[in-house]
Amino acid sequence: MRADRLVATLLLLQTRGRATAAEVARALEVSLATARRDLEALAAAGVPVYPQAGRGGGWQLVGGARTDLTGLTAPEARALFALLGPASSGRARPEARSALRKVLRALPQTFRAEAAAAADAVVVDPVGWGEQGRARPPLADELESAVVQRRRVRLRYAGRTREPSERLVDPWGLADKDGTWYLLAGTDRGPRTFRLDRVEHAEITDLPAQRPDDLDVERLWDRTVEEVERKRSTLRATVLIDAHLLPILQDRMGRHCAPAGTHEDGRARAYVTAPRALDVARHLAGWGGDVEVVEPESVRVELARLGAELVARNGG
């Protein structure tokens, strides 16, 4: 969605010549903060967009109002397509690829070859080594339409530990987190996040959705991630590991593994977090003797129990 927004923002500026961030936000139906970030992203990518302060100010595209992209220089065109290319690659939706082709055709002939090459210069592969790629779920397209049209959605949702229930929600936005899709929505109990793979049924109604004027979907998602990660870090264990293995442990556990200095025997000390002692033990069991848990005792007990189970099942 961001690639489409950036192109729309650029074309809006070329049509109007100058626009405030608030005008861009209203025209594209995004929050003021999102409009500002998109304008700053275009400027950072080398597109000749700059802000003017004071009365009658706003963001302006150098060269004045245009209805095509011929005002871009060759380096600016390359910068723009390098920014948009990965978001509109072969893995992207057909609409995104079609939009990029139309923008490419709007460029002067002499710029097209380098712009097309810039779009292909970077490949974004969201699938980790050994993982299986997950396609965008069809439900995401349906809910995206509800977000854009601002229509309430009736969901039949099965929570992780609850029986399925029916909810009437105001759809605000979608998030793709490492191949798992989420709907960010307003409810009668405040903002909520719903995993799409737990939605059993979704029906777009004719009821208008409510959307706060100051809503920033990206910032709301950031807060959601922080809250989830906080809940996943309620127990902290201190571990010792050979220094050359610590970066690998950090790579495996991400923000749930933090360096904590050096032990007197030369090994690295680190803090590992998870919701429960058993979760920490499961993360560390595969490391065998390369990792020693110093504390808490509950994690050591769980590791010993897992080890005994493995020996009993596989010890011959």
C-alpha positions as CSV (number, residue, x, y, z in Angstrom):
1,M,0.0,0.0,0.0
2,R,2.8,2.5,0.7
3,A,4.2,2.3,-2.8
4,D,0.8,3.2,-4.2
5,R,0.5,6.1,-1.7
6,L,3.9,7.5,-2.6
7,V,3.0,7.5,-6.3
8,A,-0.4,9.1,-5.5
9,T,1.3,11.7,-3.4
10,L,3.8,12.6,-6.2
11,L,1.1,12.8,-8.8
12,L,-1.0,15.0,-6.5
13,L,1.8,17.5,-6.1
14,Q,2.4,17.5,-9.8
15,T,-1.2,18.3,-10.4
16,R,-1.6,21.0,-7.7
17,G,2.0,22.3,-7.8
18,R,1.9,22.8,-4.0
19,A,0.0,21.2,-1.2
20,T,0.1,21.1,2.6
21,A,0.5,17.9,4.4
22,A,-3.0,18.3,5.7
23,E,-4.3,18.6,2.1
24,V,-2.4,15.5,1.1
25,A,-3.9,13.6,4.1
26,R,-7.4,14.6,3.2
27,A,-7.0,13.8,-0.5
28,L,-5.5,10.4,0.1
29,E,-7.6,9.6,3.2
30,V,-4.6,9.0,5.5
31,S,-3.6,10.6,8.8
32,L,-1.6,13.8,8.9
33,A,1.4,12.0,10.4
34,T,1.3,9.4,7.5
35,A,1.1,12.1,4.9
36,R,4.1,13.9,6.4
37,R,6.2,10.7,6.5
38,D,5.3,10.0,2.9
39,L,6.4,13.4,1.8
40,E,9.6,13.1,3.8
41,A,10.2,9.7,2.2
42,L,9.9,11.2,-1.3
43,A,12.4,13.9,-0.4
44,A,14.8,11.4,1.2
45,A,14.6,9.3,-2.0
46,G,15.9,12.2,-4.1
47,V,12.6,13.4,-5.5
48,P,12.6,17.3,-5.7
49,V,10.0,17.8,-3.1
50,Y,10.6,20.4,-0.4
51,P,8.5,22.2,2.3
52,Q,7.9,25.9,2.4
53,A,7.0,27.5,5.8
54,G,4.7,30.4,6.5
55,R,1.4,31.7,5.1
56,G,0.6,30.0,1.7
57,G,3.4,27.4,2.3
58,G,3.3,23.7,1.9
59,W,5.1,21.0,0.0
60,Q,6.1,21.9,-3.5
61,L,7.6,19.9,-6.4
62,V,10.4,21.7,-8.1
63,G,9.3,22.7,-11.6
64,G,5.7,23.6,-10.7
65,A,2.4,21.8,-11.6
66,R,2.6,19.0,-14.1
67,T,0.3,16.1,-15.0
68,D,3.1,13.7,-15.8
69,L,6.5,12.7,-14.5
70,T,8.6,14.5,-17.2
71,G,9.8,17.0,-14.6
72,L,12.1,14.4,-13.0
73,T,15.7,14.2,-13.8
74,A,17.4,10.9,-14.6
75,P,18.9,10.5,-11.0
76,E,15.5,11.4,-9.5
77,A,13.7,8.9,-11.6
78,R,16.2,6.2,-10.6
79,A,15.8,7.1,-6.9
80,L,12.0,7.0,-7.1
81,F,12.0,3.6,-8.9
82,A,14.6,2.1,-6.5
83,L,12.3,3.1,-3.7
84,L,9.1,1.7,-5.3
85,G,10.5,-1.3,-7.1
86,P,10.7,-3.8,-4.3
87,A,7.2,-2.9,-3.2
88,S,5.9,-3.7,-6.7
89,S,8.0,-6.7,-7.5
90,G,6.7,-10.0,-8.9
91,R,5.7,-11.0,-5.4
92,A,3.4,-8.0,-5.2
93,R,-0.2,-7.6,-6.2
94,P,-1.0,-7.2,-9.9
95,E,-2.4,-3.7,-9.3
96,A,0.9,-2.5,-7.8
97,R,2.9,-3.8,-10.7
98,S,0.4,-2.3,-13.2
99,A,0.7,1.1,-11.4
100,L,4.5,1.0,-11.6
101,R,4.4,0.2,-15.4
102,K,2.1,3.2,-16.0
103,V,4.4,5.5,-14.1
104,L,7.3,4.1,-16.1
105,R,5.6,4.9,-19.3
106,A,5.0,8.5,-18.2
107,L,8.8,9.1,-18.0
108,P,10.7,10.5,-20.9
109,Q,12.0,7.8,-23.2
110,T,15.7,8.5,-22.3
111,F,15.0,7.8,-18.6
112,R,13.0,4.6,-18.9
113,A,15.8,2.1,-19.2
114,E,17.6,3.2,-16.1
115,A,14.4,3.7,-14.1
116,A,13.3,0.1,-15.0
117,A,16.8,-1.2,-14.0
118,A,16.6,0.7,-10.7
119,A,13.2,-1.0,-10.0
120,D,14.8,-4.4,-10.5
121,A,18.0,-3.6,-8.6
122,V,16.8,-4.7,-5.2
123,V,14.9,-7.9,-4.4
124,V,13.0,-8.0,-1.2
125,D,12.4,-11.6,0.0
126,P,10.4,-11.7,3.2
127,V,10.8,-15.5,3.6
128,G,13.6,-16.6,6.0
129,W,16.0,-19.4,5.3
130,G,14.2,-22.7,5.8
131,E,10.8,-21.1,6.0
132,Q,7.9,-21.5,3.6
133,G,6.4,-18.5,2.0
134,R,2.9,-17.5,2.8
135,A,0.7,-15.9,0.2
136,R,-1.5,-12.8,0.9
137,P,-4.8,-14.3,2.2
138,P,-7.9,-13.5,0.0
139,L,-9.6,-12.1,3.1
140,A,-7.0,-9.3,3.2
141,D,-8.3,-8.0,-0.1
142,E,-11.9,-8.0,1.2
143,L,-11.0,-6.2,4.4
144,E,-8.8,-3.7,2.6
145,S,-11.8,-2.7,0.6
146,A,-13.7,-2.2,3.8
147,V,-10.9,0.0,5.1
148,V,-10.9,2.1,2.0
149,Q,-14.7,2.4,1.7
150,R,-15.0,3.0,5.5
151,R,-17.6,0.3,6.0
152,R,-18.1,-1.6,9.2
153,V,-17.4,-5.3,9.1
154,R,-19.1,-8.1,11.0
155,L,-16.5,-10.8,12.0
156,R,-16.9,-14.3,13.3
157,Y,-13.7,-14.5,15.2
158,A,-12.1,-17.4,17.1
159,G,-9.7,-16.1,19.8
160,R,-6.7,-18.1,20.8
161,T,-8.4,-19.5,23.9
162,R,-12.0,-18.6,23.4
163,E,-15.0,-19.9,21.5
164,P,-15.8,-18.1,18.2
165,S,-17.9,-15.0,18.7
166,E,-19.4,-12.3,16.4
167,R,-18.0,-8.8,16.4
168,L,-19.0,-5.6,14.6
169,V,-15.8,-3.6,14.1
170,D,-14.6,-0.4,12.4
171,P,-11.7,-1.5,10.1
172,W,-8.8,0.9,10.3
173,G,-5.9,-0.9,8.5
174,L,-4.1,-4.1,7.8
175,A,-0.6,-5.3,8.9
176,D,1.5,-8.0,7.4
177,K,3.9,-9.3,10.2
178,D,6.3,-11.8,8.7
179,G,3.6,-13.5,6.6
180,T,0.9,-13.3,9.3
181,W,-1.9,-10.8,8.6
182,Y,-3.7,-8.7,11.1
183,L,-6.7,-6.3,11.0
184,L,-6.5,-3.2,13.2
185,A,-10.0,-2.1,14.1
186,G,-12.0,0.0,16.5
187,T,-14.5,-1.8,18.7
188,D,-16.9,-0.9,21.5
189,R,-14.0,-1.8,23.9
190,G,-11.4,0.3,22.1
191,P,-8.8,-0.5,19.5
192,R,-8.3,-4.2,18.9
193,T,-6.1,-6.4,16.6
194,F,-7.5,-9.5,14.9
195,R,-5.4,-12.3,13.3
196,L,-6.9,-13.0,9.8
197,D,-6.2,-16.7,10.1
198,R,-8.6,-16.8,13.1
199,V,-11.4,-15.0,11.2
200,E,-14.0,-17.6,10.3
201,H,-16.2,-15.3,8.4
202,A,-16.3,-11.6,7.4
203,E,-19.2,-9.6,6.1
204,I,-18.8,-6.0,4.9
205,T,-22.0,-4.1,6.0
206,D,-23.5,-0.8,4.7
207,L,-22.9,0.8,8.0
208,P,-20.4,3.7,7.9
209,A,-17.2,3.0,9.9
210,Q,-16.0,5.4,12.6
211,R,-12.4,6.5,12.3
212,P,-10.7,8.9,14.7
213,D,-9.5,12.1,13.0
214,D,-6.0,11.7,14.5
215,L,-5.7,8.0,13.7
216,D,-2.2,7.0,12.6
217,V,-2.4,3.3,11.7
218,E,1.4,2.8,11.5
219,R,1.9,4.2,15.0
220,L,-1.0,2.2,16.3
221,W,0.6,-1.0,15.0
222,D,3.9,0.0,16.5
223,R,2.2,0.3,19.9
224,T,0.5,-3.1,19.4
225,V,3.9,-4.7,18.6
226,E,5.5,-3.2,21.7
227,E,2.6,-4.4,23.9
228,V,2.8,-7.9,22.5
229,E,6.6,-8.0,22.9
230,R,6.3,-6.7,26.5
231,K,3.9,-9.6,27.3
232,R,6.3,-12.0,25.8
233,S,9.1,-10.8,28.0
234,T,7.7,-11.3,31.5
235,L,10.4,-13.8,32.6
236,R,14.1,-13.0,32.2
237,A,16.8,-15.7,32.4
238,T,20.6,-15.1,32.7
239,V,22.6,-17.4,30.5
240,L,26.3,-17.9,29.7
241,I,27.4,-18.7,26.2
242,D,30.7,-18.7,24.2
243,A,31.3,-15.2,22.9
244,H,31.4,-16.3,19.2
245,L,28.0,-18.0,19.6
246,L,26.2,-15.0,21.2
247,P,25.5,-13.2,17.8
248,I,23.8,-16.4,16.6
249,L,21.7,-16.6,19.7
250,Q,20.8,-13.0,19.2
251,D,19.8,-13.6,15.6
252,R,17.6,-16.5,16.6
253,M,15.8,-14.7,19.4
254,G,15.9,-11.1,18.2
255,R,14.8,-8.5,20.9
256,H,14.4,-11.4,23.4
257,C,18.2,-11.8,23.8
258,A,20.3,-8.9,25.1
259,P,24.1,-8.9,25.9
260,A,24.9,-8.4,29.6
261,G,28.7,-8.3,29.7
262,T,31.4,-10.9,30.2
263,H,31.6,-13.7,32.8
264,E,34.9,-14.2,34.7
265,D,35.6,-17.3,32.7
266,G,35.5,-15.4,29.4
267,R,32.1,-16.5,28.3
268,A,29.5,-13.9,27.3
269,R,26.6,-13.2,29.6
270,A,23.1,-12.5,28.1
271,Y,19.6,-12.0,29.2
272,V,16.9,-14.2,27.5
273,T,13.2,-13.4,27.9
274,A,10.0,-15.2,27.3
275,P,6.5,-15.5,28.9
276,R,7.3,-18.6,31.0
277,A,10.3,-20.7,32.2
278,L,9.2,-23.5,29.9
279,D,9.3,-21.2,26.9
280,V,12.9,-20.1,27.7
281,A,13.9,-23.8,28.2
282,R,12.4,-24.7,24.8
283,H,14.4,-22.0,23.1
284,L,17.6,-23.1,24.7
285,A,17.3,-26.9,24.7
286,G,18.6,-27.2,21.2
287,W,21.9,-25.5,22.2
288,G,22.9,-28.4,24.5
289,G,26.0,-27.7,26.5
290,D,26.8,-24.5,24.6
291,V,24.4,-22.6,26.9
292,E,24.4,-22.6,30.7
293,V,21.5,-21.1,32.6
294,V,22.6,-19.2,35.7
295,E,19.1,-18.1,36.9
296,P,16.3,-18.5,37.6
297,E,16.2,-22.0,39.0
298,S,12.8,-22.6,37.3
299,V,14.4,-22.5,33.9
300,R,17.1,-24.9,35.0
301,V,14.5,-27.3,36.2
302,E,12.5,-27.1,32.9
303,L,15.7,-27.7,30.9
304,A,16.6,-30.7,33.0
305,R,13.1,-32.1,32.6
306,L,13.3,-31.6,28.8
307,G,16.7,-33.3,28.8
308,A,15.3,-36.3,30.8
309,E,12.4,-36.6,28.4
310,L,14.7,-36.6,25.4
311,V,17.0,-39.2,26.9
312,A,14.0,-41.4,27.8
313,R,12.5,-41.2,24.3
314,N,15.7,-41.3,22.2
315,G,18.4,-42.7,24.5
316,G,18.3,-46.1,22.9
